[in-house]
Amino acid sequence: MKQLASKKVVDLTKETDSAAKKTQKASDKLGKESGDAFDKAYMSMMVKDHEKDVKEFEEASKNADDADLKAWAGKTLPTLQHHLEMAKDIDGKLKK
Protein backbone atom coordinates (compact mmCIF):
# COMPACT_ATOMS: atom_id res chain seq x y z
CA MET A 1 0.00 0.00 0.00
CA LYS A 2 2.83 2.40 0.83
CA GLN A 3 4.29 1.88 -2.63
CA LEU A 4 0.96 2.60 -4.33
CA ALA A 5 0.32 5.62 -2.09
CA SER A 6 3.78 6.97 -2.89
CA LYS A 7 3.17 6.50 -6.61
CA LYS A 8 -0.14 8.35 -6.30
CA VAL A 9 1.39 11.02 -4.01
CA VAL A 10 -1.04 10.21 -1.20
CA ASP A 11 -0.08 11.10 2.37
CA LEU A 12 -0.90 8.17 4.65
CA THR A 13 0.13 10.02 7.82
CA LYS A 14 -3.42 10.98 8.78
CA GLU A 15 -4.67 7.43 8.28
CA THR A 16 -1.67 5.99 10.09
CA ASP A 17 -2.29 8.23 13.11
CA SER A 18 -5.92 7.16 13.25
CA ALA A 19 -4.95 3.49 12.97
CA ALA A 20 -2.36 3.90 15.73
CA LYS A 21 -5.01 5.26 18.09
CA LYS A 22 -7.31 2.32 17.34
CA THR A 23 -4.43 -0.10 17.82
CA GLN A 24 -3.54 1.47 21.16
CA LYS A 25 -7.15 1.22 22.32
CA ALA A 26 -7.27 -2.46 21.35
CA SER A 27 -3.92 -3.07 23.03
CA ASP A 28 -5.13 -1.42 26.23
CA LYS A 29 -8.24 -3.61 26.21
CA LEU A 30 -6.25 -6.79 25.60
CA GLY A 31 -3.74 -5.79 28.26
CA LYS A 32 -6.43 -6.33 30.86
CA GLU A 33 -6.89 -9.96 29.80
CA SER A 34 -4.77 -13.05 30.24
CA GLY A 35 -4.81 -16.72 29.34
CA ASP A 36 -7.92 -18.03 27.61
CA ALA A 37 -9.73 -14.70 28.01
CA PHE A 38 -6.92 -12.95 26.14
CA ASP A 39 -6.94 -15.54 23.34
CA LYS A 40 -10.72 -15.26 22.92
CA ALA A 41 -10.71 -11.45 22.99
CA TYR A 42 -7.81 -11.26 20.55
CA MET A 43 -9.36 -13.65 18.05
CA SER A 44 -12.71 -11.93 18.32
CA MET A 45 -10.98 -8.66 17.42
CA MET A 46 -9.18 -10.34 14.53
CA VAL A 47 -12.42 -11.69 13.08
CA LYS A 48 -14.18 -8.32 13.35
CA ASP A 49 -11.19 -6.46 11.89
CA HIS A 50 -10.81 -8.85 8.98
CA GLU A 51 -14.55 -8.78 8.26
CA LYS A 52 -14.35 -4.99 8.07
CA ASP A 53 -11.25 -5.12 5.87
CA VAL A 54 -12.73 -7.71 3.50
CA LYS A 55 -15.87 -5.61 3.09
CA GLU A 56 -13.82 -2.48 2.34
CA PHE A 57 -11.55 -4.29 -0.11
CA GLU A 58 -14.53 -5.87 -1.88
CA GLU A 59 -16.02 -2.42 -2.27
CA ALA A 60 -12.75 -0.91 -3.52
CA SER A 61 -12.11 -3.77 -5.94
CA LYS A 62 -15.49 -3.10 -7.56
CA ASN A 63 -16.02 0.63 -7.22
CA ALA A 64 -12.73 2.48 -6.73
CA ASP A 65 -12.34 5.38 -9.14
CA ASP A 66 -8.58 4.86 -9.42
CA ALA A 67 -7.77 1.86 -11.64
CA ASP A 68 -4.51 1.09 -9.80
CA LEU A 69 -6.25 1.11 -6.42
CA LYS A 70 -9.06 -1.03 -7.80
CA ALA A 71 -6.55 -3.57 -9.14
CA TRP A 72 -4.51 -3.59 -5.92
CA ALA A 73 -7.62 -4.14 -3.81
CA GLY A 74 -8.70 -6.99 -6.08
CA LYS A 75 -5.26 -8.57 -5.92
CA THR A 76 -5.08 -8.26 -2.12
CA LEU A 77 -8.66 -9.38 -1.40
CA PRO A 78 -8.08 -13.17 -1.64
CA THR A 79 -5.33 -12.97 0.98
CA LEU A 80 -7.58 -11.04 3.35
CA GLN A 81 -10.41 -13.52 2.76
CA HIS A 82 -8.06 -16.38 3.57
CA HIS A 83 -6.89 -14.65 6.74
CA LEU A 84 -10.53 -14.09 7.74
CA GLU A 85 -11.32 -17.78 7.31
CA MET A 86 -8.29 -18.75 9.41
CA ALA A 87 -9.29 -16.27 12.12
CA LYS A 88 -12.86 -17.58 12.14
CA ASP A 89 -11.57 -21.15 12.42
CA ILE A 90 -9.36 -20.34 15.41
CA ASP A 91 -12.07 -18.19 17.00
CA GLY A 92 -14.56 -21.03 16.66
CA LYS A 93 -12.17 -23.51 18.27
CA LEU A 94 -11.58 -21.16 21.20
CA LYS A 95 -15.31 -20.79 21.82
CA LYS A 96 -15.82 -24.56 22.21
mmCIF file of the C-alpha atoms, coordinates in Angstrom:
data_MODEL
# 
_entry.id   MODEL 
# 
loop_
_atom_site.group_PDB 
_atom_site.id 
_atom_site.type_symbol 
_atom_site.label_atom_id 
_atom_site.label_alt_id 
_atom_site.label_comp_id 
_atom_site.label_asym_id 
_atom_site.label_entity_id 
_atom_site.label_seq_id 
_atom_site.pdbx_PDB_ins_code 
_atom_site.Cartn_x 
_atom_site.Cartn_y 
_atom_site.Cartn_z 
_atom_site.occupancy 
_atom_site.B_iso_or_equiv 
_atom_site.pdbx_formal_charge 
_atom_site.auth_seq_id 
_atom_site.auth_comp_id 
_atom_site.auth_asym_id 
_atom_site.auth_atom_id 
_atom_site.pdbx_PDB_model_num 
ATOM 1  C CA . MET A 1 1  ? 0.000   0.000   0.000   1.00 0.00 ? 1  MET A CA 1 
ATOM 2  C CA . LYS A 1 2  ? 2.832   2.401   0.829   1.00 0.00 ? 2  LYS A CA 1 
ATOM 3  C CA . GLN A 1 3  ? 4.287   1.880   -2.627  1.00 0.00 ? 3  GLN A CA 1 
ATOM 4  C CA . LEU A 1 4  ? 0.955   2.604   -4.327  1.00 0.00 ? 4  LEU A CA 1 
ATOM 5  C CA . ALA A 1 5  ? 0.325   5.620   -2.088  1.00 0.00 ? 5  ALA A CA 1 
ATOM 6  C CA . SER A 1 6  ? 3.779   6.971   -2.893  1.00 0.00 ? 6  SER A CA 1 
ATOM 7  C CA . LYS A 1 7  ? 3.170   6.502   -6.610  1.00 0.00 ? 7  LYS A CA 1 
ATOM 8  C CA . LYS A 1 8  ? -0.142  8.351   -6.303  1.00 0.00 ? 8  LYS A CA 1 
ATOM 9  C CA . VAL A 1 9  ? 1.386   11.021  -4.008  1.00 0.00 ? 9  VAL A CA 1 
ATOM 10 C CA . VAL A 1 10 ? -1.038  10.213  -1.196  1.00 0.00 ? 10 VAL A CA 1 
ATOM 11 C CA . ASP A 1 11 ? -0.081  11.096  2.372   1.00 0.00 ? 11 ASP A CA 1 
ATOM 12 C CA . LEU A 1 12 ? -0.897  8.169   4.651   1.00 0.00 ? 12 LEU A CA 1 
ATOM 13 C CA . THR A 1 13 ? 0.132   10.020  7.821   1.00 0.00 ? 13 THR A CA 1 
ATOM 14 C CA . LYS A 1 14 ? -3.418  10.983  8.776   1.00 0.00 ? 14 LYS A CA 1 
ATOM 15 C CA . GLU A 1 15 ? -4.670  7.432   8.280   1.00 0.00 ? 15 GLU A CA 1 
ATOM 16 C CA . THR A 1 16 ? -1.669  5.990   10.093  1.00 0.00 ? 16 THR A CA 1 
ATOM 17 C CA . ASP A 1 17 ? -2.287  8.229   13.113  1.00 0.00 ? 17 ASP A CA 1 
ATOM 18 C CA . SER A 1 18 ? -5.923  7.158   13.247  1.00 0.00 ? 18 SER A CA 1 
ATOM 19 C CA . ALA A 1 19 ? -4.950  3.492   12.969  1.00 0.00 ? 19 ALA A CA 1 
ATOM 20 C CA . ALA A 1 20 ? -2.360  3.903   15.726  1.00 0.00 ? 20 ALA A CA 1 
ATOM 21 C CA . LYS A 1 21 ? -5.013  5.263   18.087  1.00 0.00 ? 21 LYS A CA 1 
ATOM 22 C CA . LYS A 1 22 ? -7.306  2.315   17.338  1.00 0.00 ? 22 LYS A CA 1 
ATOM 23 C CA . THR A 1 23 ? -4.431  -0.104  17.818  1.00 0.00 ? 23 THR A CA 1 
ATOM 24 C CA . GLN A 1 24 ? -3.543  1.469   21.164  1.00 0.00 ? 24 GLN A CA 1 
ATOM 25 C CA . LYS A 1 25 ? -7.154  1.222   22.323  1.00 0.00 ? 25 LYS A CA 1 
ATOM 26 C CA . ALA A 1 26 ? -7.273  -2.464  21.355  1.00 0.00 ? 26 ALA A CA 1 
ATOM 27 C CA . SER A 1 27 ? -3.922  -3.067  23.031  1.00 0.00 ? 27 SER A CA 1 
ATOM 28 C CA . ASP A 1 28 ? -5.131  -1.424  26.229  1.00 0.00 ? 28 ASP A CA 1 
ATOM 29 C CA . LYS A 1 29 ? -8.242  -3.613  26.214  1.00 0.00 ? 29 LYS A CA 1 
ATOM 30 C CA . LEU A 1 30 ? -6.254  -6.789  25.598  1.00 0.00 ? 30 LEU A CA 1 
ATOM 31 C CA . GLY A 1 31 ? -3.736  -5.792  28.261  1.00 0.00 ? 31 GLY A CA 1 
ATOM 32 C CA . LYS A 1 32 ? -6.427  -6.328  30.864  1.00 0.00 ? 32 LYS A CA 1 
ATOM 33 C CA . GLU A 1 33 ? -6.894  -9.963  29.803  1.00 0.00 ? 33 GLU A CA 1 
ATOM 34 C CA . SER A 1 34 ? -4.767  -13.054 30.237  1.00 0.00 ? 34 SER A CA 1 
ATOM 35 C CA . GLY A 1 35 ? -4.810  -16.717 29.337  1.00 0.00 ? 35 GLY A CA 1 
ATOM 36 C CA . ASP A 1 36 ? -7.918  -18.025 27.609  1.00 0.00 ? 36 ASP A CA 1 
ATOM 37 C CA . ALA A 1 37 ? -9.732  -14.701 28.015  1.00 0.00 ? 37 ALA A CA 1 
ATOM 38 C CA . PHE A 1 38 ? -6.919  -12.954 26.139  1.00 0.00 ? 38 PHE A CA 1 
ATOM 39 C CA . ASP A 1 39 ? -6.943  -15.535 23.342  1.00 0.00 ? 39 ASP A CA 1 
ATOM 40 C CA . LYS A 1 40 ? -10.720 -15.256 22.924  1.00 0.00 ? 40 LYS A CA 1 
ATOM 41 C CA . ALA A 1 41 ? -10.714 -11.451 22.994  1.00 0.00 ? 41 ALA A CA 1 
ATOM 42 C CA . TYR A 1 42 ? -7.810  -11.260 20.554  1.00 0.00 ? 42 TYR A CA 1 
ATOM 43 C CA . MET A 1 43 ? -9.355  -13.647 18.048  1.00 0.00 ? 43 MET A CA 1 
ATOM 44 C CA . SER A 1 44 ? -12.714 -11.933 18.321  1.00 0.00 ? 44 SER A CA 1 
ATOM 45 C CA . MET A 1 45 ? -10.976 -8.660  17.424  1.00 0.00 ? 45 MET A CA 1 
ATOM 46 C CA . MET A 1 46 ? -9.176  -10.337 14.533  1.00 0.00 ? 46 MET A CA 1 
ATOM 47 C CA . VAL A 1 47 ? -12.421 -11.694 13.082  1.00 0.00 ? 47 VAL A CA 1 
ATOM 48 C CA . LYS A 1 48 ? -14.176 -8.320  13.349  1.00 0.00 ? 48 LYS A CA 1 
ATOM 49 C CA . ASP A 1 49 ? -11.195 -6.459  11.894  1.00 0.00 ? 49 ASP A CA 1 
ATOM 50 C CA . HIS A 1 50 ? -10.809 -8.854  8.978   1.00 0.00 ? 50 HIS A CA 1 
ATOM 51 C CA . GLU A 1 51 ? -14.553 -8.778  8.259   1.00 0.00 ? 51 GLU A CA 1 
ATOM 52 C CA . LYS A 1 52 ? -14.351 -4.987  8.072   1.00 0.00 ? 52 LYS A CA 1 
ATOM 53 C CA . ASP A 1 53 ? -11.250 -5.119  5.872   1.00 0.00 ? 53 ASP A CA 1 
ATOM 54 C CA . VAL A 1 54 ? -12.727 -7.711  3.498   1.00 0.00 ? 54 VAL A CA 1 
ATOM 55 C CA . LYS A 1 55 ? -15.870 -5.609  3.094   1.00 0.00 ? 55 LYS A CA 1 
ATOM 56 C CA . GLU A 1 56 ? -13.825 -2.476  2.344   1.00 0.00 ? 56 GLU A CA 1 
ATOM 57 C CA . PHE A 1 57 ? -11.553 -4.289  -0.109  1.00 0.00 ? 57 PHE A CA 1 
ATOM 58 C CA . GLU A 1 58 ? -14.531 -5.874  -1.881  1.00 0.00 ? 58 GLU A CA 1 
ATOM 59 C CA . GLU A 1 59 ? -16.023 -2.415  -2.270  1.00 0.00 ? 59 GLU A CA 1 
ATOM 60 C CA . ALA A 1 60 ? -12.749 -0.911  -3.516  1.00 0.00 ? 60 ALA A CA 1 
ATOM 61 C CA . SER A 1 61 ? -12.110 -3.769  -5.942  1.00 0.00 ? 61 SER A CA 1 
ATOM 62 C CA . LYS A 1 62 ? -15.495 -3.098  -7.563  1.00 0.00 ? 62 LYS A CA 1 
ATOM 63 C CA . ASN A 1 63 ? -16.018 0.635   -7.221  1.00 0.00 ? 63 ASN A CA 1 
ATOM 64 C CA . ALA A 1 64 ? -12.727 2.480   -6.726  1.00 0.00 ? 64 ALA A CA 1 
ATOM 65 C CA . ASP A 1 65 ? -12.338 5.377   -9.144  1.00 0.00 ? 65 ASP A CA 1 
ATOM 66 C CA . ASP A 1 66 ? -8.581  4.857   -9.416  1.00 0.00 ? 66 ASP A CA 1 
ATOM 67 C CA . ALA A 1 67 ? -7.772  1.865   -11.644 1.00 0.00 ? 67 ALA A CA 1 
ATOM 68 C CA . ASP A 1 68 ? -4.515  1.085   -9.800  1.00 0.00 ? 68 ASP A CA 1 
ATOM 69 C CA . LEU A 1 69 ? -6.247  1.111   -6.421  1.00 0.00 ? 69 LEU A CA 1 
ATOM 70 C CA . LYS A 1 70 ? -9.060  -1.030  -7.800  1.00 0.00 ? 70 LYS A CA 1 
ATOM 71 C CA . ALA A 1 71 ? -6.553  -3.573  -9.141  1.00 0.00 ? 71 ALA A CA 1 
ATOM 72 C CA . TRP A 1 72 ? -4.511  -3.586  -5.924  1.00 0.00 ? 72 TRP A CA 1 
ATOM 73 C CA . ALA A 1 73 ? -7.624  -4.138  -3.815  1.00 0.00 ? 73 ALA A CA 1 
ATOM 74 C CA . GLY A 1 74 ? -8.704  -6.989  -6.077  1.00 0.00 ? 74 GLY A CA 1 
ATOM 75 C CA . LYS A 1 75 ? -5.265  -8.573  -5.925  1.00 0.00 ? 75 LYS A CA 1 
ATOM 76 C CA . THR A 1 76 ? -5.078  -8.258  -2.122  1.00 0.00 ? 76 THR A CA 1 
ATOM 77 C CA . LEU A 1 77 ? -8.655  -9.375  -1.396  1.00 0.00 ? 77 LEU A CA 1 
ATOM 78 C CA . PRO A 1 78 ? -8.082  -13.170 -1.639  1.00 0.00 ? 78 PRO A CA 1 
ATOM 79 C CA . THR A 1 79 ? -5.326  -12.966 0.978   1.00 0.00 ? 79 THR A CA 1 
ATOM 80 C CA . LEU A 1 80 ? -7.584  -11.040 3.352   1.00 0.00 ? 80 LEU A CA 1 
ATOM 81 C CA . GLN A 1 81 ? -10.413 -13.515 2.763   1.00 0.00 ? 81 GLN A CA 1 
ATOM 82 C CA . HIS A 1 82 ? -8.058  -16.385 3.568   1.00 0.00 ? 82 HIS A CA 1 
ATOM 83 C CA . HIS A 1 83 ? -6.892  -14.651 6.743   1.00 0.00 ? 83 HIS A CA 1 
ATOM 84 C CA . LEU A 1 84 ? -10.530 -14.094 7.739   1.00 0.00 ? 84 LEU A CA 1 
ATOM 85 C CA . GLU A 1 85 ? -11.319 -17.777 7.311   1.00 0.00 ? 85 GLU A CA 1 
ATOM 86 C CA . MET A 1 86 ? -8.293  -18.751 9.407   1.00 0.00 ? 86 MET A CA 1 
ATOM 87 C CA . ALA A 1 87 ? -9.291  -16.266 12.116  1.00 0.00 ? 87 ALA A CA 1 
ATOM 88 C CA . LYS A 1 88 ? -12.861 -17.584 12.137  1.00 0.00 ? 88 LYS A CA 1 
ATOM 89 C CA . ASP A 1 89 ? -11.574 -21.152 12.419  1.00 0.00 ? 89 ASP A CA 1 
ATOM 90 C CA . ILE A 1 90 ? -9.358  -20.338 15.406  1.00 0.00 ? 90 ILE A CA 1 
ATOM 91 C CA . ASP A 1 91 ? -12.065 -18.191 17.003  1.00 0.00 ? 91 ASP A CA 1 
ATOM 92 C CA . GLY A 1 92 ? -14.559 -21.028 16.661  1.00 0.00 ? 92 GLY A CA 1 
ATOM 93 C CA . LYS A 1 93 ? -12.167 -23.511 18.269  1.00 0.00 ? 93 LYS A CA 1 
ATOM 94 C CA . LEU A 1 94 ? -11.576 -21.156 21.201  1.00 0.00 ? 94 LEU A CA 1 
ATOM 95 C CA . LYS A 1 95 ? -15.309 -20.785 21.822  1.00 0.00 ? 95 LYS A CA 1 
ATOM 96 C CA . LYS A 1 96 ? -15.817 -24.555 22.214  1.00 0.00 ? 96 LYS A CA 1 
# 
